[in-house]
Structure formats: structure tokens, C-alpha cells
Amino acid sequence: MKAIAVFQFYFPYVLPRAEDWPTEHIRFEFSNNMVDLRPRRVDEELFPHEIDKTLSTMALTLSRVSLPTGLTSLTVRERCHDRIEVRLHGELELPSDAKRDDIQEKFRDLAVNACNIFLNHCRVAARSPFVVGVERHYRIEDSRYYLLTPHTITWFNGDDGSFLPAYAGDVNAAASSGAVRSPESGSVSFALLQQSLRAGEHPSLPRSLIVDAEEHLRTQRLREAIISLGTACEVASNEYLIRTGRESEPQVGRILSRRESFAEKRYHLLTDYLSGRSFKNEDLPSFEFVEKTYRTRNSLAHKGRLCFDDAGTVIEVDQRLATHFLAASEAAINWVGGI
């Protein structure tokens, strides 16, 4: 049977719409599914339906119990300034399949990705960095995804337009207030902070890039994460070479011009020659992930593809693999920074 899941995604900014934006749905095919996408019309209510009005009254409260204490409380209405509707057309074997968690997750992921394609193009075409997509963050600690953007979902039978029960009580609509990032931002000893301050006006560039990469990874900007990781490893290697004061030696030039991989030259041959140490020998698993990170970086830079070649097999890079890349890259820059 045909099924239609209608998503309303709410955003904390106003879309960069000009006068020529269409008022009707924009139809396109995405991952073998038909999608109708429509930004909110300028004369349309922000919260158009009963389920959306219910969403607007929901509240989020964050309370910190340890010092310094703090309390944050806000309604969804206070977080929302604009909206995009995404209608996802799909197929179900049985009407009851709409209640299955895996089916709902599949429809939700497709709707999120379709909406974000549109918003990413908006961000770049309008040169508006404040335009962010539906926030579905990846939590590195438990390898799970969390949808932060407030949204509603309504299910319909695609054959006759009737309500399609999908939730407890046989209702066809649900609302989620989403979530806000915890104001907790980790901790650092003041001694370590002083050490970083004494090292220079700016913090370490490789470590700064690692932090950027983690942020990109959590917010599912994998391309930017990989570029940051590859650059961090390259900059850390260059800084090591400068510290040795031997960057002009002929043998160094010969090593760097060899037809070897990035990690092989920078984290094995070069460091072995200059310091008698090799990341390849001391931490082979991390070394291999650094190698794959840089291959992916090159694939992105030269072909625009988020993948790497592994002995003739093309491996697509996903969140979990990128998490290994992050850990390995951090291990590599810490290692080369200490020799």
C-alpha cells in the first residue's frame, strides 16, 4: 500500500526566501522515494495544524545540579521562526507497518536528509552561515543519533488519503519538541589551560582542527570533518619537521618526494629517519586509520567523494568509521607532537 508521512520541521531562523520562491510543493525523487518539499508561505501560520499547535506549547527544561547551578526553561514556540514541510511518499506491505520503529526511522531519516539537501543549498547560495539543516546529531559516546529540531509527523494512507494509525491509541500524528544541547562543555584544569596560553597567542592549530572535526562529526558534516582531520595530521607533521630544524636536508626532501602514501612518508619514514620513532611501528591500528583518513581527504578534494580505495574495494565513509578516523588522528598528532 502507498503511505505518505508529512513532516513539519521547525527552525530557529527565517529562511532566506526571496519574492520568487514557489508557493507550491517542490517535487523530486530521493533514494527511490518521491518527495514533496514546501517552505512555509509568507502568509501561512507558523503552527498550521492541531498537532503543530500542541507542539508549540511544549517546554524544555535544563537544570544543573552541581555548582555553578543554573536553570534553562523555554517553550518550543520561543525556539521557532520558520518551517519546512516534507511529504515523503513510500510503500508499506501492511497498514500496521506504520507503527514499526524501523519503518518510522527509515521515513524520518529520508525526510531529514531530503530537507537538509535543500537547506545546504540555501546556506551556500544565499551565503548565509546561520542557515543550518535539521539537527540530527551523532553522539560519539554511544554511536546513536538524536534529532534536536522540533518537528511533527502525520501519517496518511496514500491510496485514499485517510488517516494511517502509527502511534499508541491508533492516532496518526505525533510531535517532538526535539532537544537542546546541554550547556555542559566538559572541564579542563587551569594548569593545562595555562600551559596552552603560554604556548602562544593562539591554541595549537592541529588540536583546534581536531576539535572542529569532532563538532562537524557530531553535527553530521562528514566532508568538513574529514578535511579538518586530514589537515590536522598534515599540519602536525609540518610542525614536527620545523621543530627538528632539518627540513632542508636532502634526505628529508627525498623521503617527502617518494611515491608512498601520506602516512607512510610522514608518520613512518620521516619520523624514523629524524627521531628513530615510527607511529606505524608503535600504533599500527591508528596508523592505518590515519592512512584511510588521508585517502578519504584526497578523494574528497579531487573527486568530491566521501570514500577511499582499500586494495581495489571502494569503502564509503559513514559516521562510525569517521569516529575511528577522529580517534586515530588525535592519537597521531599527540604522538608526533611528543617526539
C-alpha positions as CSV (number, residue, x, y, z in Angstrom):
1,M,0.0,0.0,0.0
2,K,1.0,3.6,-0.5
3,A,1.8,5.7,2.6
4,I,2.6,9.4,3.0
5,A,4.4,10.7,6.0
6,V,4.1,14.5,6.4
7,F,6.9,16.2,8.4
8,Q,6.9,19.7,9.7
9,F,10.4,20.8,10.6
10,Y,10.8,24.0,12.6
11,F,13.9,26.2,12.6
12,P,15.3,29.0,14.9
13,Y,15.8,31.4,11.9
14,V,13.9,32.8,9.0
15,L,14.6,31.1,5.7
16,P,16.4,33.3,3.2
17,R,13.5,33.5,0.8
18,A,13.2,36.0,-2.0
19,E,10.0,37.0,-3.7
20,D,10.3,34.3,-6.4
21,W,10.1,31.3,-4.1
22,P,7.4,28.9,-5.2
23,T,4.2,28.6,-3.0
24,E,3.6,25.1,-4.2
25,H,5.4,21.9,-3.3
26,I,8.8,21.2,-5.0
27,R,8.7,17.6,-6.1
28,F,11.8,15.5,-6.6
29,E,12.9,11.9,-6.3
30,F,15.3,11.0,-3.5
31,S,16.6,7.5,-2.6
32,N,13.9,5.9,-4.8
33,N,11.1,7.8,-3.0
34,M,9.0,10.7,-4.2
35,V,9.4,13.8,-2.0
36,D,7.3,17.0,-1.9
37,L,9.0,19.8,-0.1
38,R,7.5,23.2,0.6
39,P,8.9,26.0,2.7
40,R,6.3,27.9,4.7
41,R,4.5,30.5,2.7
42,V,4.9,34.1,3.9
43,D,1.1,34.3,4.7
44,E,0.9,30.9,6.4
45,E,0.6,30.2,10.1
46,L,3.8,29.0,11.7
47,F,2.0,26.2,13.5
48,P,-0.8,25.2,11.0
49,H,-2.4,22.1,12.4
50,E,-3.7,20.8,15.7
51,I,-0.6,18.6,16.3
52,D,1.7,21.6,15.5
53,K,-0.2,23.9,17.9
54,T,0.3,21.2,20.5
55,L,4.0,21.2,19.7
56,S,4.2,24.9,20.1
57,T,3.1,24.6,23.8
58,M,5.7,22.0,24.7
59,A,8.5,23.1,27.0
60,L,12.1,22.2,27.5
61,T,13.8,22.5,30.9
62,L,17.5,22.0,31.7
63,S,18.7,22.1,35.3
64,R,22.3,21.8,36.5
65,V,22.5,20.2,40.0
66,S,26.2,20.8,40.7
67,L,28.0,24.1,41.0
68,P,27.7,26.5,39.3
69,T,23.9,25.8,39.3
70,G,21.7,27.0,36.5
71,L,18.2,26.6,35.1
72,T,17.0,27.0,31.5
73,S,13.4,26.7,30.5
74,L,11.8,27.6,27.2
75,T,8.8,26.7,25.1
76,V,9.1,25.3,21.6
77,R,7.3,28.4,20.3
78,E,10.2,30.5,21.6
79,R,12.7,28.4,19.5
80,C,10.9,28.5,16.2
81,H,10.8,31.2,13.5
82,D,10.2,29.3,10.3
83,R,9.1,25.9,8.9
84,I,9.6,23.5,6.0
85,E,7.0,20.8,5.2
86,V,8.3,17.5,3.7
87,R,5.9,14.9,2.3
88,L,7.5,11.6,1.9
89,H,5.8,9.0,-0.4
90,G,6.6,5.4,0.3
91,E,5.3,1.9,0.2
92,L,4.2,-0.3,3.1
93,E,3.3,-4.0,3.0
94,L,0.7,-3.7,5.7
95,P,-1.1,-0.7,7.3
96,S,0.3,-1.8,10.6
97,D,3.9,-1.4,9.4
98,A,3.5,2.4,10.0
99,K,3.7,1.5,13.7
100,R,7.1,-0.2,13.4
101,D,10.1,1.6,14.8
102,D,12.4,0.7,11.9
103,I,9.8,1.9,9.3
104,Q,9.3,5.2,11.2
105,E,13.1,5.6,11.5
106,K,13.6,5.0,7.8
107,F,10.9,7.5,6.8
108,R,12.3,10.1,9.3
109,D,15.9,9.7,8.0
110,L,14.8,10.1,4.4
111,A,12.8,13.2,5.3
112,V,15.6,14.7,7.3
113,N,18.2,14.1,4.5
114,A,15.9,15.5,1.8
115,C,15.2,18.6,3.8
116,N,18.9,19.1,4.5
117,I,19.8,18.8,0.9
118,F,17.6,21.8,0.2
119,L,18.8,23.8,3.2
120,N,22.5,23.1,2.5
121,H,22.0,24.6,-1.0
122,C,20.2,27.5,0.6
123,R,23.1,28.1,3.0
124,V,25.7,28.2,0.2
125,A,23.6,30.0,-2.5
126,A,22.5,32.7,0.0
127,R,25.9,32.9,1.7
128,S,24.1,32.6,5.0
129,P,26.1,30.6,7.5
130,F,23.3,30.8,10.1
131,V,21.1,28.5,7.9
132,V,21.5,25.1,9.4
133,G,19.7,21.9,8.5
134,V,17.5,19.7,10.6
135,E,19.8,19.0,13.5
136,R,20.2,15.2,13.9
137,H,23.4,14.9,16.0
138,Y,25.6,11.9,16.2
139,R,26.7,11.1,19.8
140,I,30.2,9.7,19.6
141,E,29.9,8.2,23.1
142,D,27.1,5.7,22.2
143,S,27.1,5.9,18.4
144,R,23.5,7.0,18.4
145,Y,21.6,9.8,16.5
146,Y,19.5,12.4,18.3
147,L,17.0,14.7,16.5
148,L,17.3,18.1,18.1
149,T,15.0,20.0,15.7
150,P,11.3,20.4,16.8
151,H,9.0,18.6,14.4
152,T,5.7,16.9,13.9
153,I,4.8,13.8,11.8
154,T,1.4,12.9,10.4
155,W,0.7,9.6,8.5
156,F,-1.8,9.2,5.7
157,N,-2.9,6.3,3.5
158,G,-1.5,7.2,0.1
159,D,-4.3,5.3,-1.7
160,D,-7.3,7.1,-0.3
161,G,-6.0,9.9,1.9
162,S,-7.4,8.5,5.1
163,F,-5.6,8.7,8.4
164,L,-3.0,5.9,8.9
165,P,-2.7,4.9,12.6
166,A,1.0,5.0,13.5
167,Y,1.2,5.6,17.3
168,A,-0.3,4.5,20.6
169,G,-4.1,4.9,20.7
170,D,-4.3,4.4,16.9
171,V,-3.6,8.1,16.3
172,N,-1.8,9.2,13.1
173,A,0.2,12.2,14.4
174,A,3.0,12.8,16.8
175,A,5.0,15.8,17.9
176,S,8.6,16.1,19.3
177,S,10.0,19.1,21.0
178,G,13.4,18.0,19.9
179,A,16.2,18.8,22.3
180,V,18.8,21.4,23.1
181,R,22.5,20.9,23.6
182,S,23.5,20.5,27.2
183,P,25.2,23.6,28.5
184,E,27.8,21.3,30.0
185,S,31.0,21.8,28.0
186,G,33.5,19.5,29.7
187,S,36.2,20.6,32.0
188,V,39.9,21.4,31.9
189,S,42.4,22.0,34.7
190,F,43.7,25.6,35.0
191,A,47.2,24.2,34.8
192,L,46.6,22.8,31.4
193,L,44.9,26.0,30.3
194,Q,47.9,28.0,31.4
195,Q,50.2,25.6,29.5
196,S,48.2,26.2,26.4
197,L,48.2,30.0,26.9
198,R,52.0,30.1,27.4
199,A,52.5,28.1,24.2
200,G,51.3,31.1,22.0
201,E,48.7,33.7,21.2
202,H,46.6,31.0,19.5
203,P,46.0,27.4,20.6
204,S,47.6,24.6,18.8
205,L,46.3,24.5,15.2
206,P,46.3,20.7,14.8
207,R,44.4,20.3,18.1
208,S,42.0,23.1,17.1
209,L,41.3,21.3,13.9
210,I,40.6,18.1,15.8
211,V,38.0,20.0,17.9
212,D,36.5,21.3,14.7
213,A,36.4,17.8,13.3
214,E,34.6,16.5,16.3
215,E,32.0,19.2,16.0
216,H,31.5,18.5,12.3
217,L,31.2,14.8,13.1
218,R,28.6,15.3,15.8
219,T,26.5,17.6,13.5
220,Q,26.9,15.2,10.6
221,R,29.1,17.3,8.3
222,L,31.3,14.4,7.4
223,R,33.0,16.2,4.5
224,E,34.1,19.0,6.7
225,A,35.2,16.6,9.4
226,I,37.4,14.6,7.1
227,I,39.0,17.7,5.6
228,S,39.8,19.0,9.2
229,L,41.3,15.7,10.2
230,G,43.5,15.4,7.1
231,T,44.7,18.9,7.6
232,A,45.3,18.4,11.3
233,C,47.6,15.4,10.6
234,E,49.4,17.3,7.8
235,V,50.0,20.5,9.9
236,A,51.2,18.4,12.9
237,S,53.7,16.7,10.7
238,N,54.9,20.0,9.3
239,E,55.3,21.5,12.8
240,Y,57.3,18.4,13.8
241,L,59.6,18.9,10.8
242,I,60.1,22.6,11.6
243,R,60.9,21.8,15.3
244,T,63.7,19.4,14.2
245,G,65.3,22.2,12.2
246,R,66.3,19.7,9.5
247,E,63.6,20.4,6.9
248,S,66.2,21.4,4.3
249,E,68.2,18.2,4.5
250,P,68.4,16.4,1.1
251,Q,67.2,13.1,2.6
252,V,64.1,14.7,4.0
253,G,63.3,16.0,0.6
254,R,63.9,12.6,-0.9
255,I,61.5,11.0,1.6
256,L,58.8,13.5,1.0
257,S,59.0,13.1,-2.8
258,R,58.8,9.3,-2.7
259,R,55.7,7.7,-4.2
260,E,54.5,6.5,-0.9
261,S,51.3,7.2,0.9
262,F,50.9,10.2,3.2
263,A,51.0,8.3,6.5
264,E,53.9,6.1,5.2
265,K,56.0,9.2,4.4
266,R,55.0,11.4,7.3
267,Y,54.4,9.1,10.2
268,H,56.8,6.3,9.5
269,L,59.7,7.0,7.1
270,L,60.3,10.7,8.1
271,T,60.0,10.3,11.8
272,D,62.1,7.1,11.7
273,Y,64.8,9.0,9.9
274,L,64.8,12.1,12.1
275,S,63.9,10.7,15.5
276,G,64.2,6.9,15.3
277,R,60.5,6.5,16.0
278,S,57.6,5.3,13.9
279,F,53.9,5.7,14.5
280,K,53.4,2.7,12.2
281,N,55.5,0.5,14.5
282,E,54.2,1.9,17.8
283,D,50.4,2.1,17.0
284,L,49.7,0.2,13.8
285,P,45.8,0.3,14.1
286,S,45.8,4.1,14.5
287,F,48.4,4.4,11.7
288,E,46.2,2.5,9.3
289,F,43.2,4.7,10.2
290,V,45.2,7.8,9.6
291,E,46.2,6.4,6.2
292,K,42.5,5.8,5.4
293,T,41.6,9.3,6.6
294,Y,44.0,10.9,4.3
295,R,42.9,8.8,1.3
296,T,39.3,9.9,2.0
297,R,40.5,13.5,2.3
298,N,42.2,13.1,-1.2
299,S,39.0,11.5,-2.6
300,L,37.0,14.5,-1.4
301,A,39.5,17.1,-2.6
302,H,39.9,15.6,-6.1
303,K,36.7,13.7,-6.8
304,G,34.2,15.1,-4.3
305,R,33.5,11.5,-2.9
306,L,33.4,10.5,0.7
307,C,35.2,7.2,0.3
308,F,38.6,5.6,0.0
309,D,40.1,2.7,-2.0
310,D,41.1,-0.3,0.0
311,A,43.0,-2.8,-2.1
312,G,40.7,-2.2,-5.1
313,T,37.5,-2.0,-3.0
314,V,35.8,1.3,-2.6
315,I,34.8,1.9,1.0
316,E,32.1,4.6,1.8
317,V,32.8,6.5,5.0
318,D,30.0,6.8,7.5
319,Q,29.7,8.3,11.0
320,R,31.1,5.2,12.8
321,L,34.1,4.9,10.5
322,A,34.7,8.6,10.8
323,T,34.7,8.2,14.6
324,H,37.7,5.8,14.2
325,F,39.3,8.4,12.0
326,L,38.9,11.1,14.7
327,A,40.4,8.9,17.4
328,A,43.3,7.9,15.2
329,S,44.1,11.4,14.0
330,E,44.1,12.7,17.5
331,A,46.4,9.9,18.6
332,A,48.7,10.7,15.6
333,I,49.1,14.4,16.3
334,N,49.6,13.8,20.1
335,W,52.3,11.2,19.2
336,V,54.1,13.4,16.6
337,G,53.8,16.4,19.0
338,G,55.7,14.5,21.7
339,I,58.8,13.3,19.8
